[in-house]
Amino acid sequence: MRSSKSIALLATFATVAIALTACSSAADAGDDGRVTVKVSIDPGLEKGAVDAFNDRVEQFEKANPKIDLEVQEYNWAATTFTAQLAGGTLPNVFTVPFTDGRGLVERKQVADISAQVAELPYAKDFNPNIAEAGMSPEAKMWAVPIAAYGQALHYNRALFTQAGLDPNDPPSTWDEVRTAARQIAQRTGQAGYAQMTSGNTGGWILTTVDYAYGGRTERVTGDKAEATIDTPEMASVLKDMKDMRWSDNSMGANFLYDWGTINQDFAAGRIGMYVSGGGNYGQLVTQNGIKAADYGVTALPLTDDKNAGVLGGGTLAVVSANSDDATKAAAVKWIDFYYMEKLTDHDAAVQDAKTLAESNAPVGSPALPVFDKATYDKTLEWTAEYVNVPLKQMTPYTDNMFDQPLLTEPSRSTQEVYALLDPVVQTVLTDRAADIKSLLAKAEADAQALLDRN
């Protein structure tokens, strides 16, 4: 790829979980003190999103004339990340989901940038529950939390209307989700509700719904982790899913969705509802071209179980492990400028919003702040003039997202356990005779073996 002055990365939308980036070789400083830092661009972004980032890159390089940014296409995927990281084929600055952060830090597969981060004016202001995802065992911040999310229920307002449902009154219980899904399928011919099943996303969303039913997939006591997959809560989740698939026929015909493909079909009007991160609207706009009028999002339904809660996670910005001191310093400057200033500084927030809005990129998509609710509200106030997302259609989520119990993702062998849960979901959705009890017993045994090894 050419220099960042001619092509760019839209890292703003790495808040979704799952449009992520990674790292590679150090970019040594030249004799004249110049430093080149490799960053990444998500494949397939629309022109407005790329233009918005190009503008931000030019602003950064103008303010830091001895730092050059180079750009490389990359999109984080669980199936390829480990090999690419080991092979040194990824950019210097990269982002990872919260679930990967602690492991990368403990294995020293990312750089120790704690000294540089400690000099940032907001270094001590992070929400401690969020900051923990990027901390070393010595409580030093090796990875910077740049975005957080809580899961939500996304829905297509146009399909709701076609099905005779009120798009301003979305489902608030799982029984209502099932009823709405059946009505959408019967009256529109589209999938009323769809669920991710592959690329570790099947396990991710299955765990999300398990949390919403009051379950957990692991129990950690000291250094010991116990798999808790074969539970009444998880069995109820899968039974309800099986009933929607086979009794109601409300889940369509694609049972191999991952994050990218489910976003694509949702934006195209082929899915009535699905579960994903609450701030996913930006991704749906920049990569899938969703019509704003069709979009709705609401709080994830929770059962009455006292342990029910919303799975939350986020994105960490990290620097490659073999970066020299000059590269680490330059990389943290970029992280501060691009990811963080718009969250903490009035002028930077306004500049970022203005740049995005002028490129018709989304401004104002809901996201849990990495600091606190006051910061979120203040940022919206600063940038109100440039907000171009349908905020009113998002109020079923934004009015409730701070009131729901937010639960962290499983902390041990997270992606590996998600991966072994993928075929559980796939089997339930493709085999009418699937034995849920046997599937869960095997998954728990397999998960425990992973936890015991790690």
C-alpha positions as CSV (number, residue, x, y, z in Angstrom):
1,M,0.0,0.0,0.0
2,R,1.1,3.6,-0.6
3,S,1.7,6.2,2.1
4,S,-1.2,7.3,4.2
5,K,-1.2,10.6,2.4
6,S,-2.8,8.8,-0.5
7,I,-4.8,6.0,1.1
8,A,-6.3,5.5,4.5
9,L,-7.6,3.6,7.4
10,L,-10.9,4.2,9.1
11,A,-10.1,3.0,12.6
12,T,-13.0,5.1,14.0
13,F,-15.2,2.2,13.2
14,A,-13.1,-0.4,14.9
15,T,-15.5,0.1,17.9
16,V,-17.4,-2.9,16.8
17,A,-15.6,-5.7,17.7
18,I,-15.0,-6.9,15.6
19,A,-13.6,-4.9,12.7
20,L,-10.1,-5.1,14.1
21,T,-6.4,-4.6,13.1
22,A,-3.0,-6.1,14.0
23,C,0.8,-5.6,14.1
24,S,4.2,-6.4,12.5
25,S,7.8,-5.3,12.3
26,A,9.3,-2.3,14.0
27,A,9.7,0.9,12.0
28,D,13.1,2.2,13.0
29,A,13.7,6.0,13.2
30,G,15.9,7.3,10.4
31,D,19.1,9.3,10.8
32,D,17.0,12.5,10.5
33,G,14.7,11.4,13.3
34,R,11.8,10.5,11.0
35,V,9.7,7.6,12.0
36,T,7.4,5.5,9.8
37,V,4.5,3.7,11.6
38,K,2.4,1.1,9.8
39,V,-1.3,1.3,10.4
40,S,-4.2,-0.5,8.7
41,I,-7.4,0.0,6.7
42,D,-10.5,-2.2,6.8
43,P,-11.2,-3.7,3.4
44,G,-14.3,-2.6,1.6
45,L,-14.9,0.8,3.3
46,E,-17.1,3.2,1.3
47,K,-15.4,6.3,-0.2
48,G,-16.8,8.7,2.4
49,A,-15.3,6.7,5.3
50,V,-11.9,6.5,3.5
51,D,-12.0,10.2,2.7
52,A,-12.7,11.0,6.3
53,F,-9.7,9.1,7.5
54,N,-7.5,10.6,4.8
55,D,-8.3,14.0,6.2
56,R,-7.5,12.9,9.8
57,V,-4.2,11.4,8.6
58,E,-3.2,14.6,6.9
59,Q,-4.0,16.6,10.1
60,F,-1.8,14.2,12.1
61,E,1.1,14.3,9.8
62,K,1.0,18.1,9.6
63,A,1.0,18.3,13.4
64,N,3.8,15.6,13.5
65,P,6.0,16.3,10.5
66,K,8.6,13.7,11.5
67,I,6.1,10.8,11.6
68,D,5.0,9.1,8.4
69,L,2.1,6.7,8.3
70,E,1.9,3.7,6.0
71,V,-1.3,1.9,5.4
72,Q,-2.1,-1.8,4.8
73,E,-5.4,-3.5,4.3
74,Y,-6.3,-5.7,7.3
75,N,-9.4,-7.0,9.0
76,W,-9.1,-9.0,12.3
77,A,-10.4,-12.5,12.1
78,A,-10.0,-15.2,14.7
79,T,-9.1,-17.8,12.1
80,T,-6.1,-15.9,10.8
81,F,-4.9,-13.5,13.5
82,T,-2.6,-15.8,15.3
83,A,-0.7,-16.9,12.1
84,Q,-0.4,-13.4,10.9
85,L,0.9,-12.2,14.2
86,A,3.5,-14.9,14.3
87,G,4.4,-14.4,10.7
88,G,5.0,-10.6,11.2
89,T,2.8,-9.7,8.3
90,L,0.6,-7.1,10.2
91,P,0.9,-3.3,10.8
92,N,2.8,-1.7,13.8
93,V,-0.4,-0.3,15.4
94,F,-3.2,-2.7,15.7
95,T,-6.4,-3.3,17.6
96,V,-7.7,-6.4,19.3
97,P,-10.9,-7.3,21.2
98,F,-10.8,-7.2,25.0
99,T,-10.8,-11.0,25.1
100,D,-7.3,-11.1,23.4
101,G,-5.7,-8.3,25.4
102,R,-4.5,-10.0,28.6
103,G,-3.1,-13.0,26.8
104,L,-1.1,-10.9,24.3
105,V,0.2,-8.8,27.2
106,E,1.1,-11.7,29.4
107,R,2.9,-13.5,26.5
108,K,4.7,-10.2,25.6
109,Q,3.3,-10.4,22.0
110,V,2.7,-6.7,22.2
111,A,4.9,-3.8,23.2
112,D,5.1,-2.4,26.7
113,I,3.9,1.1,26.1
114,S,2.9,1.7,29.7
115,A,5.5,4.5,30.2
116,Q,4.2,6.4,27.2
117,V,0.6,5.9,28.1
118,A,1.3,7.1,31.7
119,E,2.2,10.5,30.3
120,L,-1.2,11.0,28.7
121,P,-3.4,13.5,30.6
122,Y,-6.3,11.1,31.0
123,A,-4.2,8.0,31.9
124,K,-5.8,7.7,35.4
125,D,-9.3,8.5,34.3
126,F,-10.3,5.2,32.6
127,N,-13.2,3.2,33.9
128,P,-11.2,0.6,36.0
129,N,-13.3,-2.3,34.8
130,I,-12.5,-1.4,31.2
131,A,-8.9,-0.5,31.8
132,E,-8.2,-4.0,33.2
133,A,-8.5,-5.5,29.8
134,G,-5.3,-3.8,28.7
135,M,-3.3,-4.2,31.9
136,S,-0.3,-6.4,32.7
137,P,-0.2,-8.5,35.8
138,E,1.7,-5.6,37.4
139,A,-1.3,-3.3,36.6
140,K,0.6,-1.3,33.9
141,M,-1.4,-0.3,30.8
142,W,0.2,-2.1,27.8
143,A,-3.0,-1.7,25.7
144,V,-5.2,1.3,25.5
145,P,-9.0,0.8,25.6
146,I,-10.4,2.9,22.7
147,A,-14.0,1.7,22.6
148,A,-16.4,-0.4,24.7
149,Y,-19.8,-1.9,23.9
150,G,-22.7,-3.7,25.4
151,Q,-24.7,-6.1,23.2
152,A,-28.0,-5.0,21.8
153,L,-30.9,-6.2,19.6
154,H,-30.8,-4.6,16.2
155,Y,-33.9,-4.6,14.1
156,N,-35.1,-3.5,10.7
157,R,-37.9,-0.9,11.0
158,A,-39.0,-1.4,7.4
159,L,-39.6,-5.2,8.0
160,F,-41.4,-4.4,11.3
161,T,-43.8,-2.1,9.4
162,Q,-44.4,-4.6,6.6
163,A,-45.1,-7.2,9.2
164,G,-47.7,-5.0,11.0
165,L,-45.4,-4.4,14.0
166,D,-44.7,-1.0,15.6
167,P,-41.1,-0.1,14.9
168,N,-41.2,2.4,17.8
169,D,-42.1,-0.4,20.2
170,P,-39.5,-3.1,19.7
171,P,-39.4,-6.4,21.7
172,S,-38.3,-6.1,25.3
173,T,-38.6,-9.8,26.3
174,W,-37.4,-13.0,24.5
175,D,-41.0,-14.1,24.2
176,E,-41.7,-10.9,22.3
177,V,-38.6,-11.5,20.1
178,R,-40.0,-14.9,19.2
179,T,-43.5,-13.6,18.4
180,A,-42.1,-10.7,16.3
181,A,-39.7,-13.0,14.4
182,R,-42.6,-15.4,13.5
183,Q,-44.8,-12.5,12.3
184,I,-42.0,-11.0,10.2
185,A,-41.2,-14.4,8.6
186,Q,-44.8,-15.2,7.9
187,R,-45.7,-11.7,6.5
188,T,-42.5,-10.7,4.6
189,G,-40.8,-14.0,3.7
190,Q,-37.6,-12.8,5.3
191,A,-35.8,-14.2,8.3
192,G,-37.5,-12.8,11.4
193,Y,-34.4,-13.4,13.6
194,A,-31.0,-14.6,12.6
195,Q,-28.0,-15.6,14.6
196,M,-24.2,-15.8,13.9
197,T,-22.8,-19.3,13.9
198,S,-19.2,-19.3,12.5
199,G,-15.8,-17.8,12.9
200,N,-16.1,-17.8,16.7
201,T,-19.2,-15.5,16.5
202,G,-21.5,-18.4,17.1
203,G,-20.0,-18.9,20.5
204,W,-19.9,-15.2,21.1
205,I,-23.6,-14.7,20.5
206,L,-24.6,-17.9,22.2
207,T,-22.7,-16.7,25.3
208,T,-24.4,-13.3,25.0
209,V,-27.9,-14.9,25.1
210,D,-26.8,-17.3,27.9
211,Y,-25.8,-14.2,30.0
212,A,-29.2,-12.6,29.2
213,Y,-30.9,-15.8,30.5
214,G,-28.8,-15.6,33.7
215,G,-26.2,-18.2,32.8
216,R,-22.4,-18.1,32.6
217,T,-20.0,-20.2,30.6
218,E,-17.2,-20.3,33.2
219,R,-16.5,-19.9,36.9
220,V,-13.1,-18.7,38.0
221,T,-11.9,-19.3,41.5
222,G,-8.3,-18.1,42.1
223,D,-6.2,-19.7,39.4
224,K,-8.8,-22.4,38.6
225,A,-11.3,-22.0,35.8
226,E,-14.3,-24.3,35.6
227,A,-16.4,-24.6,32.4
228,T,-20.1,-24.1,33.1
229,I,-21.6,-24.6,29.7
230,D,-23.9,-27.6,30.4
231,T,-26.4,-25.6,32.5
232,P,-30.2,-25.2,32.6
233,E,-29.8,-21.6,31.3
234,M,-27.8,-22.6,28.3
235,A,-30.2,-25.5,27.6
236,S,-33.1,-23.0,27.6
237,V,-31.4,-20.8,25.2
238,L,-30.8,-23.6,22.7
239,K,-34.3,-25.0,23.1
240,D,-35.8,-21.6,22.4
241,M,-33.6,-21.2,19.4
242,K,-34.5,-24.7,18.2
243,D,-38.2,-23.9,18.5
244,M,-37.8,-20.7,16.5
245,R,-35.9,-22.6,13.8
246,W,-38.0,-25.7,13.5
247,S,-41.4,-25.0,15.0
248,D,-41.8,-21.3,13.9
249,N,-39.6,-21.4,10.8
250,S,-38.6,-17.8,11.6
251,M,-34.8,-17.9,11.3
252,G,-34.4,-18.0,7.5
253,A,-32.2,-20.4,5.6
254,N,-28.6,-19.2,6.2
255,F,-27.1,-20.9,9.2
256,L,-23.4,-20.1,8.6
257,Y,-23.5,-16.4,9.3
258,D,-20.4,-14.6,10.7
259,W,-20.2,-11.0,11.7
260,G,-19.6,-9.6,8.2
261,T,-22.2,-11.7,6.4
262,I,-25.0,-11.1,8.9
263,N,-24.3,-7.4,8.8
264,Q,-24.6,-7.6,5.0
265,D,-27.9,-9.4,5.0
266,F,-29.3,-7.2,7.7
267,A,-28.5,-4.0,5.8
268,A,-30.0,-5.6,2.7
269,G,-33.3,-6.1,4.4
270,R,-33.1,-9.9,4.6
271,I,-33.1,-10.1,8.4
272,G,-35.6,-8.7,10.9
273,M,-33.6,-8.9,14.1
274,Y,-30.1,-10.0,15.3
275,V,-27.8,-9.5,18.3
276,S,-24.5,-7.7,18.0
277,G,-22.7,-4.8,19.7
278,G,-24.8,-1.7,20.4
279,G,-22.6,0.6,18.4
280,N,-22.7,-1.4,15.2
281,Y,-24.5,1.3,13.1
282,G,-21.3,2.9,12.0
283,Q,-20.1,-0.4,10.5
284,L,-23.5,-1.0,8.8
285,V,-23.2,2.4,7.1
286,T,-19.6,2.4,6.1
287,Q,-19.4,-1.2,4.9
288,N,-22.9,-2.2,4.1
289,G,-24.7,0.9,3.0
290,I,-27.8,0.5,5.3
291,K,-30.6,2.9,4.8
292,A,-30.9,5.1,7.9
293,A,-34.7,5.0,7.9
294,D,-34.6,1.2,8.1
295,Y,-32.4,1.0,11.2
296,G,-33.5,0.4,14.8
297,V,-31.7,-0.8,17.9
298,T,-33.0,-1.6,21.3
299,A,-31.7,-2.9,24.7
300,L,-30.9,-6.6,24.8
301,P,-33.9,-8.4,26.4
302,L,-33.1,-9.9,29.8
303,T,-35.0,-12.6,31.7
304,D,-36.1,-12.1,35.3
305,D,-33.2,-14.2,36.5
306,K,-31.3,-12.2,39.1
307,N,-28.0,-13.1,37.3
308,A,-29.2,-11.9,33.9
309,G,-27.0,-9.2,32.3
310,V,-25.5,-7.8,29.1
311,L,-22.3,-9.2,27.7
312,G,-19.9,-6.3,27.2
313,G,-16.5,-6.0,25.6
314,G,-14.5,-3.6,23.5
315,T,-11.4,-2.8,21.5
316,L,-7.8,-2.2,22.6
317,A,-5.2,-0.3,20.6
318,V,-1.8,-2.1,20.8
319,V,1.7,-1.6,19.4
320,S,3.8,-4.4,17.9
321,A,6.1,-6.2,20.3
322,N,9.3,-5.5,18.3
323,S,8.8,-1.8,17.9
324,D,11.7,0.4,19.0
325,D,11.3,3.3,21.4
326,A,10.9,5.9,18.7
327,T,8.2,3.8,17.0
328,K,6.4,3.2,20.3
329,A,6.4,6.9,21.1
330,A,5.1,7.8,17.6
331,A,2.5,5.0,17.8
332,V,1.1,6.2,21.1
333,K,0.9,9.8,19.6
334,W,-1.3,8.3,16.9
335,I,-3.4,6.4,19.3
336,D,-3.9,9.5,21.4
337,F,-4.6,11.7,18.4
338,Y,-6.9,9.4,16.5
339,Y,-8.7,7.3,19.0
340,M,-8.6,9.2,22.3
341,E,-8.6,13.0,21.7
342,K,-12.1,12.9,20.3
343,L,-13.3,11.4,23.6
344,T,-11.5,13.8,25.9
345,D,-10.9,17.1,24.2
346,H,-13.6,19.5,23.0
347,D,-11.6,20.9,20.0
348,A,-10.5,17.4,18.9
349,A,-14.0,16.0,19.3
350,V,-15.5,18.8,17.2
351,Q,-12.7,18.4,14.5
352,D,-13.2,14.7,14.3
353,A,-17.0,15.0,14.0
354,K,-16.7,17.8,11.4
355,T,-14.3,15.8,9.3
356,L,-16.5,12.7,9.4
357,A,-19.7,14.6,8.7
358,E,-18.2,16.4,5.7
359,S,-17.4,13.0,4.3
360,N,-20.9,11.7,5.0
361,A,-19.5,9.2,7.5
362,P,-21.6,8.5,10.6
363,V,-21.3,10.7,13.7
364,G,-23.0,9.9,17.0
365,S,-23.4,6.1,16.9
366,P,-24.1,4.9,20.4
367,A,-21.2,3.4,22.3
368,L,-20.4,2.8,26.0
369,P,-17.6,5.3,27.0
370,V,-14.3,4.0,28.2
371,F,-14.4,6.7,30.9
372,D,-17.9,7.3,32.2
373,K,-21.4,8.4,31.2
374,A,-20.6,12.0,31.8
375,T,-17.9,11.8,29.2
376,Y,-20.3,10.3,26.7
377,D,-22.9,12.9,27.3
378,K,-20.4,15.7,27.1
379,T,-19.0,14.4,23.8
380,L,-22.6,14.3,22.3
381,E,-23.1,17.8,23.5
382,W,-19.8,19.0,21.9
383,T,-20.6,17.3,18.5
384,A,-24.4,17.8,18.4
385,E,-24.1,20.1,15.4
386,Y,-22.5,17.2,13.3
387,V,-24.5,14.2,14.5
388,N,-26.0,12.6,11.4
389,V,-27.2,9.2,12.7
390,P,-30.9,8.6,13.5
391,L,-30.6,9.1,17.2
392,K,-34.3,9.0,17.8
393,Q,-34.5,5.5,16.3
394,M,-31.7,4.5,18.7
395,T,-33.4,5.7,22.0
396,P,-34.8,2.2,22.9
397,Y,-31.1,1.3,23.3
398,T,-29.5,4.6,24.4
399,D,-32.2,5.3,27.1
400,N,-31.4,1.9,28.7
401,M,-27.8,1.0,28.0
402,F,-26.3,2.5,31.2
403,D,-29.0,0.9,33.4
404,Q,-28.5,-2.7,32.4
405,P,-26.0,-4.9,34.3
406,L,-22.8,-5.0,32.1
407,L,-20.9,-8.3,32.4
408,T,-17.5,-9.0,31.1
409,E,-16.8,-11.7,28.6
410,P,-15.4,-15.0,29.8
411,S,-11.7,-14.4,30.7
412,R,-10.1,-17.8,30.0
413,S,-9.4,-19.3,26.6
414,T,-12.2,-17.0,25.4
415,Q,-11.9,-17.3,21.6
416,E,-11.1,-21.0,21.8
417,V,-14.2,-21.7,23.7
418,Y,-16.3,-19.5,21.4
419,A,-14.9,-21.6,18.5
420,L,-16.0,-24.9,20.0
421,L,-19.5,-23.5,20.6
422,D,-19.9,-22.6,16.9
423,P,-20.8,-26.2,15.9
424,V,-23.2,-26.4,18.8
425,V,-25.3,-23.6,17.4
426,Q,-24.9,-24.8,13.8
427,T,-26.1,-28.3,14.8
428,V,-29.2,-27.0,16.6
429,L,-30.1,-24.9,13.5
430,T,-29.4,-27.6,10.9
431,D,-30.4,-30.9,12.6
432,R,-34.0,-31.2,13.7
433,A,-33.1,-34.2,15.9
434,A,-30.1,-32.4,17.6
435,D,-29.7,-33.6,21.1
436,I,-29.1,-30.5,23.2
437,K,-28.1,-32.3,26.3
438,S,-25.4,-34.3,24.5
439,L,-24.1,-31.3,22.6
440,L,-23.7,-29.3,25.9
441,A,-22.1,-32.2,27.7
442,K,-19.4,-32.6,25.0
443,A,-18.9,-28.8,24.7
444,E,-18.3,-28.5,28.5
445,A,-15.8,-31.4,28.5
446,D,-14.0,-29.9,25.6
447,A,-14.0,-26.4,27.2
448,Q,-12.7,-27.8,30.4
449,A,-9.8,-29.5,28.6
450,L,-8.9,-26.1,27.1
451,L,-9.1,-24.3,30.5
452,D,-7.0,-27.0,32.2
453,R,-4.3,-26.6,29.6
454,N,-4.2,-22.8,29.8
